[in-house]
Amino acid sequence: MDWLLEDAQGWENLTDGAPTGSEGGGTAPSPKLRKSVLPWAIPLGVSGFGLLLLGIFSSIFPAEYMVASTVIAGNQEPADRIYRGLAGFLKCNNLEWLFRLCLVIAIGSLLAGLWQKGVMKRFEDAVDHKLDELGEKNRDASA
């Protein structure tokens, strides 16, 4: 039960701005920062898995999608286009929207993760700087 009181006292001292120490004269231990990766890692994993499944299905169920040339009033469009592989599978099964959605979510989640990493680094630097300032004030006050 004593550990609970010590933990509560540590939080109280952190909110007051006074550094805590177990021997009384030590500097404040740096607080543990909670780094949550789930907000961007889950969509990245799900969309990556979706892209993987689309690739696997396109190799298991190969498809060819052909766009024929047409003649309208004497003007002929370019030659036939044939889509094979993943593009053919997506066009034949009308899944282009799903591929684009997975791609956008994957890129967005990756950018969010990189942004979060940068923000967390700046936050950690600010916390370390503040703790250093508090430690210097504590040393000046005790001297």
C-alpha positions, 0 to 999 in steps of 0.5 A: 500500500505504501507504493501507492502513496509514493506514486501519488506523491510523485504525481503531486510533485510533478504537477507542482513543478517540484522535482522528486527524488527517492533520497530527497536530494536527487533529480526528477526521473523523466516521466514515461511517455505513452507512445500510441501507434495504434491510431495509424498502425492498424489502418496501415496494416489492414490496407496493406493486407488488403493490397496483398490479398488483391495481388494474391487473388489476381495471380490465382484468378488471372483475368484479361480485360480488353478495350476494343477500338471503335469507329465513330464517324470515320474517326478510329480511336487508338488500337485495342488496349489489353489489361493483364495481371493486377490491372486486368483482375481489378477491371474485370471484377470492378475492384479498382475503387477498393485498390485505390481506397487501400492505397490512399489509406496506406499512404495516409497512415504512413504519413500520419505515423511519420508525423506522429514520430516527429511530433513525439520527438519534439515533445520528448525534447521539450520535456527533457529541456523542462526537466533539465531546467527544473534540475538546474533550479533545484541545484541552485536552490540547494546550493 
